[in-house]
Amino acid sequence: MFPRPIRQSSPAAQWVYAIALPLALIIWLFPLLGVALTSLRPASDLAMGNYFGMPSGIAWENYVFIFTETPIGQYMVNSLWVTIPTVIGAVSLSLMTGFALAVYNFRSNILVFFMFVAGNFVPFQILMVPVRDMTLQLGMYDTWYGLALFHIAFQTGFCTLFMRNFIKALPYELIEAARVEGVAEWRIFWFIVLPLMRPAIAALSVLVFTFIWNDFFWATVLTQGVDSQPITAGLSSLNGQWIAQWHLVSAGSILAALPPVLMFFLMQKHFIAGLTLGAVK
């Protein structure tokens, strides 16, 4: 069931919509606009108590200072080292597990699928101590690859749920016809299923990229050094170093938010297509 277009609603409903939409947009964007203005605010404004008014000038030097006097560049590189392998690993594994769970009716199929789904509902806080101890024993604590491996393991459950449902919605006759022609199972997966999954792969990649890039909890639990901390944990360290210099922390926050936003706009067409795949038959 889809909502009725607003043009077909009553005049009163259209009037409420015209007021509520920009109001909701302003409320939603207000924190982001505040951080963006603070990132461009000169330090003298903060010293004089101008926290919420318009900046007295545009201080681009805040961004220059962040790049030249802090290790934020290394933090962003660390985030890329963690995020890109996680996206590739989790999406690749979930494609195979989703294909197996959607196509093959083997014993315990539902039980295995339930285990993938149930893992998504385990609170992070419960896993914090055992996961930290395990990474210490494996010698992967405070390393980007240890953090990436953990993210791959945890994200594969959600991605399997996503992929399994998309593959389940594909016409099963395509797979049956290929089997009748004697096509091997791996060729069915590679040459028939995988091309049809491109919108879903794009949508899931954008989601996982955003989840991992913005992760703060595991970034602070499993890393603690400049050489391994991603951008979210690095910004927390900067906040502790310059606790009163809000303009610098705000500039770093804006820089940290740019890659996921950029990726969304680059993949917007495929992202929307992936989310709406199967909505219209």
C-alpha positions as CSV (number, residue, x, y, z in Angstrom):
1,M,0.0,0.0,0.0
2,F,1.5,3.3,-1.1
3,P,0.5,6.8,0.3
4,R,-1.9,8.9,-1.8
5,P,-0.2,11.9,-3.6
6,I,-0.6,15.1,-1.6
7,R,-2.2,16.8,-4.6
8,Q,-5.2,14.4,-4.3
9,S,-5.7,15.3,-0.6
10,S,-8.0,17.9,0.9
11,P,-7.0,21.6,0.9
12,A,-6.6,21.4,4.7
13,A,-4.2,18.4,4.4
14,Q,-2.2,20.2,1.7
15,W,-2.0,23.3,3.9
16,V,-0.7,21.3,6.9
17,Y,1.8,19.5,4.6
18,A,3.1,22.8,3.3
19,I,3.8,24.0,6.8
20,A,5.0,20.7,8.4
21,L,7.5,19.7,5.7
22,P,9.8,22.8,5.8
23,L,9.5,22.8,9.6
24,A,10.6,19.2,9.9
25,L,13.4,19.9,7.5
26,I,14.7,22.8,9.6
27,I,14.5,20.8,12.8
28,W,16.3,17.9,11.2
29,L,19.1,20.1,9.7
30,F,19.5,22.4,12.7
31,P,22.3,20.4,14.4
32,L,24.2,20.0,11.2
33,L,23.9,23.7,10.3
34,G,25.1,24.6,13.8
35,V,28.2,22.4,13.4
36,A,28.8,23.8,9.9
37,L,28.6,27.4,11.1
38,T,30.9,26.6,14.1
39,S,33.5,25.0,11.8
40,L,33.7,28.3,9.9
41,R,33.6,30.5,13.0
42,P,36.9,32.4,14.0
43,A,38.3,31.5,17.4
44,S,37.7,35.1,18.6
45,D,34.0,34.6,18.2
46,L,34.1,31.7,20.8
47,A,36.3,33.8,23.1
48,M,33.7,36.6,23.0
49,G,30.8,34.2,23.7
50,N,29.4,34.2,20.1
51,Y,28.4,30.6,20.2
52,F,25.1,30.6,18.3
53,G,25.1,33.9,16.2
54,M,26.4,34.3,12.7
55,P,30.2,34.2,12.4
56,S,32.0,37.5,12.3
57,G,34.1,36.1,9.4
58,I,34.7,32.9,7.4
59,A,37.6,31.1,9.0
60,W,38.7,28.6,6.3
61,E,42.0,28.3,8.3
62,N,40.1,26.0,10.7
63,Y,40.1,23.3,8.0
64,V,43.7,24.1,7.1
65,F,44.8,23.7,10.7
66,I,42.9,20.4,11.1
67,F,44.8,19.0,8.1
68,T,48.2,20.4,8.9
69,E,48.4,20.2,12.7
70,T,46.4,17.1,13.5
71,P,46.6,13.4,12.3
72,I,43.1,13.6,10.9
73,G,44.5,12.6,7.5
74,Q,45.8,9.4,9.0
75,Y,42.5,8.8,10.7
76,M,40.6,9.1,7.4
77,V,43.1,6.7,5.7
78,N,42.5,4.2,8.6
79,S,38.8,4.5,8.1
80,L,39.2,3.6,4.4
81,W,41.4,0.7,5.4
82,V,38.6,-0.6,7.7
83,T,35.6,0.3,5.6
84,I,36.5,-0.8,2.1
85,P,37.6,-4.4,3.0
86,T,34.5,-4.7,5.2
87,V,32.1,-3.7,2.4
88,I,33.8,-6.1,-0.1
89,G,34.0,-8.9,2.5
90,A,30.5,-8.6,3.9
91,V,28.7,-8.2,0.6
92,S,30.7,-11.0,-1.1
93,L,30.0,-13.5,1.8
94,S,26.4,-12.5,2.0
95,L,25.9,-13.0,-1.7
96,M,27.0,-16.6,-1.4
97,T,25.1,-17.3,1.9
98,G,22.0,-15.5,0.6
99,F,22.1,-17.6,-2.6
100,A,22.5,-20.9,-0.7
101,L,19.6,-20.0,1.7
102,A,17.3,-18.8,-1.1
103,V,17.9,-21.5,-3.7
104,Y,18.6,-24.7,-1.9
105,N,16.0,-26.4,0.3
106,F,18.4,-28.4,2.6
107,R,17.7,-29.6,6.1
108,S,18.1,-26.8,8.7
109,N,17.8,-24.1,6.1
110,I,15.4,-22.1,8.3
111,L,17.5,-22.7,11.4
112,V,20.7,-21.4,9.7
113,F,18.7,-18.4,8.4
114,F,17.4,-17.8,11.9
115,M,20.9,-17.8,13.3
116,F,22.0,-15.1,10.8
117,V,19.0,-13.0,11.6
118,A,19.2,-13.5,15.4
119,G,22.8,-12.3,15.5
120,N,21.7,-8.9,14.4
121,F,19.7,-8.5,17.6
122,V,22.5,-9.2,20.1
123,P,23.4,-5.9,21.8
124,F,26.9,-4.6,21.2
125,Q,27.5,-4.0,24.8
126,I,27.2,-7.7,25.7
127,L,29.9,-8.6,23.1
128,M,32.3,-5.9,24.1
129,V,34.4,-7.8,26.7
130,P,34.6,-11.2,24.9
131,V,35.4,-9.6,21.5
132,R,38.1,-7.4,23.0
133,D,39.7,-10.4,24.8
134,M,39.5,-12.4,21.6
135,T,41.3,-9.8,19.6
136,L,44.0,-9.5,22.3
137,Q,44.6,-13.2,22.3
138,L,44.7,-13.3,18.5
139,G,47.2,-10.4,18.4
140,M,44.8,-8.2,16.4
141,Y,44.0,-5.6,19.0
142,D,44.6,-2.0,18.0
143,T,45.0,-3.0,14.3
144,W,42.8,-1.9,11.4
145,Y,42.5,-5.5,10.0
146,G,41.3,-6.8,13.4
147,L,38.6,-4.1,13.4
148,A,37.7,-4.9,9.7
149,L,37.5,-8.7,10.4
150,F,35.1,-8.1,13.3
151,H,32.9,-5.8,11.2
152,I,32.9,-8.4,8.3
153,A,31.7,-11.1,10.8
154,F,29.0,-8.9,12.3
155,Q,27.7,-7.2,9.2
156,T,27.5,-10.5,7.3
157,G,24.3,-11.4,9.3
158,F,22.4,-8.3,8.2
159,C,23.7,-8.5,4.6
160,T,22.7,-12.2,4.4
161,L,19.1,-11.3,5.5
162,F,19.1,-8.5,2.8
163,M,20.5,-10.7,0.0
164,R,18.5,-13.8,0.8
165,N,15.2,-11.9,0.5
166,F,16.3,-10.3,-2.8
167,I,17.4,-13.6,-4.4
168,K,14.2,-15.2,-3.1
169,A,12.2,-12.6,-5.0
170,L,13.9,-13.5,-8.3
171,P,12.0,-15.7,-10.8
172,Y,13.0,-19.2,-9.8
173,E,12.2,-20.4,-13.4
174,L,15.5,-18.8,-14.6
175,I,17.5,-21.1,-12.3
176,E,15.4,-24.2,-13.2
177,A,15.8,-23.5,-16.9
178,A,19.6,-23.2,-16.5
179,R,19.7,-26.5,-14.6
180,V,17.7,-28.2,-17.3
181,E,20.3,-27.0,-19.8
182,G,23.0,-28.6,-17.7
183,V,24.6,-25.3,-16.4
184,A,26.8,-25.8,-13.3
185,E,25.6,-24.2,-10.0
186,W,28.5,-21.8,-9.7
187,R,27.8,-20.6,-13.3
188,I,24.1,-20.1,-12.4
189,F,25.3,-17.9,-9.5
190,W,27.9,-16.0,-11.5
191,F,26.2,-15.5,-14.8
192,I,22.5,-15.4,-13.9
193,V,21.9,-14.4,-10.3
194,L,24.8,-12.0,-9.8
195,P,23.9,-9.6,-12.8
196,L,20.4,-9.4,-11.5
197,M,21.6,-8.4,-8.1
198,R,23.5,-5.3,-9.1
199,P,21.0,-2.8,-7.8
200,A,20.8,-4.7,-4.5
201,I,24.6,-4.9,-4.3
202,A,24.9,-1.1,-4.8
203,A,22.2,-0.3,-2.2
204,L,23.7,-2.7,0.4
205,S,27.3,-1.3,-0.3
206,V,26.1,2.2,0.4
207,L,24.4,1.1,3.6
208,V,27.4,-0.9,4.9
209,F,29.8,1.8,4.0
210,T,27.8,4.3,6.0
211,F,27.4,2.0,9.0
212,I,31.2,1.2,9.2
213,W,32.4,4.7,8.5
214,N,30.2,6.1,11.2
215,D,30.9,3.4,13.7
216,F,32.1,4.8,17.0
217,F,31.6,2.1,19.6
218,W,33.8,-0.6,18.2
219,A,36.3,1.9,17.0
220,T,37.0,3.0,20.6
221,V,36.8,-0.5,22.0
222,L,39.2,-2.3,19.6
223,T,41.6,0.6,18.7
224,Q,43.5,3.2,20.6
225,G,46.4,4.4,18.5
226,V,46.9,7.0,15.7
227,D,48.0,4.2,13.3
228,S,44.8,2.2,13.7
229,Q,42.0,4.5,14.9
230,P,39.3,5.4,12.3
231,I,38.0,8.9,12.0
232,T,35.3,8.6,14.6
233,A,37.6,7.5,17.4
234,G,40.2,10.0,16.2
235,L,37.8,12.9,16.5
236,S,37.0,11.8,20.0
237,S,40.7,12.1,20.8
238,L,40.8,15.5,19.2
239,N,37.8,16.5,21.3
240,G,39.7,15.6,24.5
241,Q,42.9,17.5,23.3
242,W,41.0,20.7,22.4
243,I,38.0,20.4,24.6
244,A,37.2,24.2,24.4
245,Q,38.1,24.7,20.7
246,W,34.8,23.8,19.2
247,H,35.6,25.3,15.8
248,L,38.4,22.8,15.2
249,V,36.3,19.8,16.4
250,S,33.4,21.0,14.2
251,A,35.7,21.3,11.2
252,G,36.9,17.7,11.8
253,S,33.3,16.5,12.1
254,I,32.3,18.0,8.8
255,L,35.3,16.4,7.1
256,A,34.4,13.1,8.6
257,A,30.9,13.3,7.3
258,L,31.8,14.1,3.7
259,P,32.8,10.6,2.4
260,P,29.5,8.8,3.2
261,V,27.5,11.8,1.8
262,L,29.7,11.8,-1.4
263,M,29.3,8.1,-1.8
264,F,25.5,8.3,-1.4
265,F,25.2,11.0,-4.1
266,L,27.5,9.0,-6.5
267,M,25.4,5.8,-6.0
268,Q,22.0,7.5,-5.5
269,K,20.6,6.1,-8.8
270,H,21.6,2.5,-7.9
271,F,20.7,3.0,-4.2
272,I,17.1,4.0,-5.0
273,A,16.8,1.3,-7.6
274,G,18.0,-1.3,-5.1
275,L,15.6,-0.2,-2.3
276,T,12.6,-0.2,-4.7
277,L,13.5,-3.5,-6.4
278,G,10.5,-5.7,-6.3
279,A,8.1,-2.9,-5.2
280,V,6.4,-2.9,-8.5
281,K,5.7,-6.2,-10.4
